[in-house]
């Protein structure tokens, strides 16, 4: 935050909130809120707005607020949470127009700054133990997807081994798209018809030191790259465009590569990416 010139962060994304505030959850299956539900001040503990106070037991009780349905209270309290004062630069992520209007009403003299680049920089790299946990989760999710393709949805759910789906999965004998969470991490499997060569070409572009803009130019048409791990951390490359542009990939970044009905997961390493899931020619059926 200091390096980016930010005095506070107001976050609506669940994954970003969990990462920045260190609590286990901010909602009950809530992928993103239209209002800021995690407030990271320049000093002191974060504040979270949550209907699930048990998920934030590591924070002081007066920093956990069950007022998500009372925007008027949020307007009153928000200046206190960000440390008071005027002229602050405040980073925001996924907010609805109404959420942005709430912030503007509460902090009329502050400047709102897009913080998605900062979040991508700090959330994409994973520790070695997280990468290994992701590899294990990829194995579980891929096994479950294979089971779903051959034996149907109920059998797929039984094969998830303690993980649970984060969205309604696509399941048929021709293709399966499944994403599941375990221990705060998310992995996905996408099996189905697709171009194997295009998948191999896409994976080969994901090397440490390359920027998202360079990769967007080098990717075959129709390939999407998404940051993965702690949440759906937002698309990085879609339709040949990078979000954010010129973001440099560093070792440990975990990415999902999607094309046609297929998808693989990799982690960026110094020389070439390491596959955490099946290879492109194995997911393309």
C-alpha positions in Angstrom: 0.0 0.0 0.0 2.8 2.4 0.9 4.6 1.6 -2.4 1.4 2.3 -4.3 0.7 5.5 -2.5 -2.5 4.2 -0.8 -3.7 5.2 2.6 -6.3 2.5 2.9 -8.0 -0.4 0.9 -11.8 -0.9 0.6 -12.4 -4.4 -0.8 -15.6 -6.1 -1.9 -14.0 -9.4 -3.3 -14.1 -12.3 -0.9 -10.7 -13.7 -1.9 -9.0 -10.3 -1.6 -10.6 -9.7 1.7 -9.5 -13.0 3.1 -6.0 -12.5 2.0 -5.6 -8.9 3.1 -7.3 -9.2 6.5 -6.3 -12.7 7.4 -9.7 -14.0 8.4 -11.1 -17.3 7.2 -14.2 -15.9 5.5 -16.2 -12.7 5.2 -19.5 -14.1 4.0 -21.5 -17.3 3.4 -20.7 -18.3 -0.2 -20.4 -14.7 -1.2 -18.1 -14.3 -4.3 -18.2 -10.5 -4.2 -20.1 -7.8 -2.5 -21.5 -4.5 -4.0 -20.2 -2.6 -1.0 -16.8 -2.7 0.7 -16.8 -5.6 3.2 -13.1 -5.5 4.1 -11.4 -2.3 5.2 -7.6 -2.2 5.5 -6.4 1.0 7.1 -2.9 2.3 6.9 -2.3 1.3 10.6 -4.1 -1.0 12.9 -6.2 -4.2 12.4 -8.6 -4.5 9.5 -12.3 -4.1 9.8 -14.7 -6.6 8.2 -18.4 -6.4 7.5 -19.8 -10.0 7.7 -22.8 -12.0 8.6 -20.4 -14.7 9.7 -18.6 -13.3 12.7 -17.2 -16.8 13.6 -15.1 -16.6 10.5 -13.2 -13.5 11.8 -12.3 -14.7 15.3 -8.7 -13.5 14.9 -9.7 -9.9 14.7 -10.7 -7.7 17.7 -14.4 -7.9 18.4 -14.9 -4.2 17.7 -13.5 -4.7 14.2 -16.0 -7.3 13.1 -19.3 -5.6 12.0 -22.6 -7.3 11.2 -24.1 -4.2 9.4 -24.0 -5.4 5.8 -27.7 -4.5 5.4 -27.4 -1.0 6.8 -25.5 1.2 4.4 -26.4 4.3 6.5 -24.3 3.0 9.4 -21.5 2.1 7.0 -21.4 5.8 5.8 -21.1 6.9 9.4 -18.5 4.4 10.4 -16.3 4.3 7.3 -14.3 7.5 8.0 -13.3 6.1 11.4 -12.2 2.8 10.0 -9.9 4.3 7.4 -8.2 6.5 10.0 -10.1 9.7 9.5 -8.7 12.7 7.8 -9.4 14.0 4.3 -7.4 13.9 1.0 -6.8 10.1 1.4 -6.0 7.9 -1.6 -8.1 4.8 -1.1 -7.7 1.6 -3.2 -10.9 -0.3 -4.3 -11.6 -3.5 -6.2 -14.9 -5.0 -7.2 -17.7 -2.5 -6.3 -21.1 -1.8 -7.8 -22.0 1.8 -8.8 -24.1 1.9 -5.6 -21.1 0.8 -3.5 -18.9 3.4 -5.1 -21.6 6.0 -4.3 -21.6 4.9 -0.7 -17.9 5.4 -0.4 -18.1 8.8 -2.1 -20.8 9.9 0.3 -18.8 8.7 3.4 -15.4 10.0 2.2 -16.2 13.0 -0.1 -12.7 14.5 0.1 -10.9 11.2 -0.8 -9.7 9.9 -4.1 -10.6 6.3 -5.1 -7.9 4.4 -6.9 -8.2 1.1 -8.8 -6.3 -1.4 -6.6 -6.7 -4.5 -8.8 -3.1 -4.3 -10.0 -1.8 -4.2 -6.4 -4.0 -7.2 -5.5 -2.8 -9.2 -8.5 0.8 -8.5 -7.6 0.5 -9.7 -4.0 -2.1 -12.5 -4.5 -0.8 -14.3 -7.5 2.4 -15.6 -6.0 2.0 -18.6 -3.7 4.3 -20.1 -1.1 5.9 -23.4 -1.9 3.5 -25.2 0.5 0.5 -23.5 -1.1 1.7 -24.6 -4.6 1.9 -28.2 -3.3 -1.5 -28.0 -1.8 -2.8 -26.6 -5.1 -1.3 -29.6 -6.9 -3.0 -32.0 -4.6 -6.3 -30.2 -4.9 -5.9 -30.3 -8.7 -5.5 -34.0 -8.5 -8.7 -34.3 -6.4 -10.8 -32.0 -8.7 -9.5 -33.7 -11.9 -10.4 -37.2 -10.5 -13.9 -35.9 -9.5 -14.3 -34.4 -13.0 -13.4 -37.7 -14.6 -15.8 -39.5 -12.4 -18.6 -37.0 -13.3 -17.9 -37.5 -17.0 -18.3 -41.3 -16.7 -20.8 -41.7 -13.9 -22.7 -38.4 -13.5 -23.0 -35.6 -11.0 -23.8 -37.4 -7.7 -20.8 -39.7 -8.2 -18.6 -36.6 -9.0 -19.6 -34.9 -5.7 -18.8 -38.0 -3.7 -15.3 -38.1 -5.3 -14.4 -34.5 -4.1 -12.7 -35.8 -0.9 -13.5 -32.9 1.4 -13.5 -30.2 -1.3 -16.8 -28.5 -2.3 -17.9 -26.8 -5.5 -17.7 -23.0 -5.7 -20.2 -22.7 -8.6 -22.7 -25.0 -10.3 -20.6 -27.4 -12.4 -21.1 -28.3 -16.0 -21.4 -32.1 -16.2 -22.1 -34.3 -19.2 -20.5 -37.3 -20.9 -18.8 -34.9 -23.4 -17.5 -32.2 -21.0 -17.1 -31.3 -17.4 -16.2 -27.9 -15.9 -15.7 -28.1 -12.1 -14.1 -25.7 -9.6 -13.8 -26.6 -6.0 -12.4 -25.2 -2.8 -10.5 -26.8 0.1 -8.6 -25.2 2.9 -9.1 -21.7 1.4 -7.7 -22.7 -2.0 -9.5 -23.2 -5.3 -8.6 -25.4 -8.2 -10.5 -26.3 -11.4 -10.7 -29.0 -14.0 -12.1 -28.5 -17.5 -12.3 -31.6 -19.7 -13.9 -31.7 -23.1 -13.4 -31.2 -26.8 -10.6 -28.8 -27.7 -7.4 -28.1 -29.7 -4.5 -29.8 -28.0 -1.8 -27.9 -29.9 -3.4 -24.5 -28.9 -3.3 -25.6 -25.3 0.4 -26.5 -25.4 1.2 -23.2 -27.2 -0.6 -21.2 -24.5 1.1 -22.9 -21.6 4.5 -22.3 -23.1 4.0 -18.5 -23.0 3.7 -18.4 -19.2 7.3 -17.9 -18.1 8.7 -15.8 -15.2 9.6 -12.3 -16.2 7.1 -12.1 -19.0 4.4 -9.4 -18.7 0.7 -9.9 -19.1 0.8 -7.6 -22.2 3.6 -9.7 -23.8 1.7 -12.9 -23.1 -1.6 -11.5 -24.4 0.2 -10.8 -27.7 1.8 -14.3 -27.9 -1.3 -16.3 -26.8 -3.2 -18.2 -29.5 -6.7 -16.8 -30.2 -9.5 -17.7 -27.8 -7.3 -18.5 -24.8 -8.0 -17.0 -21.4 -5.6 -16.8 -18.4 -6.9 -16.4 -14.9 -5.1 -16.0 -11.6 -6.1 -18.9 -9.3 -5.5 -20.2 -5.8 -7.2 -18.3 -3.0 -10.2 -17.3 -5.1 -11.0 -16.5 -8.6 -8.5 -13.6 -8.6 -9.9 -12.0 -11.7 -9.0 -12.7 -15.4 -5.5 -11.6 -16.3 -5.8 -12.1 -20.1 -9.0 -12.3 -22.1 -9.8 -11.6 -25.8 -6.1 -10.7 -26.4 -6.2 -8.0 -23.7 -4.3 -7.9 -20.4 -5.9 -6.9 -17.0 -3.8 -5.3 -15.7 -1.4 -4.5 -18.5 2.4 -4.9 -18.0 2.0 -7.0 -14.9 5.2 -9.1 -14.7 4.8 -12.8 -13.8 6.9 -14.0 -10.9 7.8 -17.5 -9.8 5.1 -19.1 -7.7 2.1 -17.4 -9.6 -0.7 -20.0 -10.0 -2.7 -19.6 -13.2 -5.5 -21.3 -15.0 -5.4 -21.5 -18.8 -8.7 -22.0 -20.5 -9.6 -22.6 -24.2 -12.4 -24.3 -26.0 -13.9 -26.7 -23.4 -10.5 -27.3 -21.8 -8.4 -25.9 -19.0 -5.2 -26.6 -17.2 -3.5 -25.1 -14.1 0.1 -24.2 -13.9 2.6 -22.4 -11.6 5.1 -20.1 -13.1 8.8 -21.1 -12.6 12.1 -19.6 -13.6 12.5 -21.5 -16.9 9.2 -23.0 -17.9 5.7 -23.4 -16.2 5.0 -26.4 -14.1 1.7 -28.2 -14.7 -0.3 -28.7 -11.6 -3.1 -30.5 -13.4 -3.2 -32.8 -16.4 -1.4 -31.6 -19.6 -3.4 -29.9 -22.4 -3.4 -33.1 -24.6 -4.9 -35.0 -21.6 -7.8 -32.6 -20.9 -8.7 -32.3 -24.6 -11.1 -35.1 -25.3 
